[in-house]
Amino acid sequence: MTRRRRQFDASFKLEVVRMVRDQGLSVSEVCRSMERAWLRPSWR
């Protein structure tokens, strides 16, 4: 069984880049915060 690779649209990628550049967050901080956002809908 292979896992399907996630695909993200351009607007999502742009939001991540803005978080890193404008808010001064590290890439790992953004990843952690976004991971929580991705998991929320699956809990319901």
N, C-alpha and C positions, 0 to 999 in steps of 0.2 A: 504494500500500500504506500503510495507516494503522497507527500503533502503538496498541495497546490501553493505556489508562490504568491504572496500578496502583491497586488498591483494598486498603485495610488495615482490619482489624477493630478494634473499640473497644479490645480488650486490648493490641494492638500500639501504638496511639496513646497509651494511658495509660502504657505502658512508656517511650515516648519522652519524654513530659512529665515523668515522674519522673526520668529521667536529667538533664534540663535543670534541674529545680528542686532535686532532692536532691543531685546530684553536682556541681552548679555548672558543668556543661559548657555550651558555647555550642550554639546550634542547628546551626551548621555542623559542629562536632565530632561531634555525635550523628549527623548525616547521613552524614558520612564513615565513622564506625564501623558504622553500619547498612548502608551501601552494601556494605561488605566482607562483611557477614553475608549480604546478599541474593545476592551473587555466588558464594559458596562452593558451594552445592548445584549450580549450573549447570556447575561445573568437572568434575564426576564423569561 
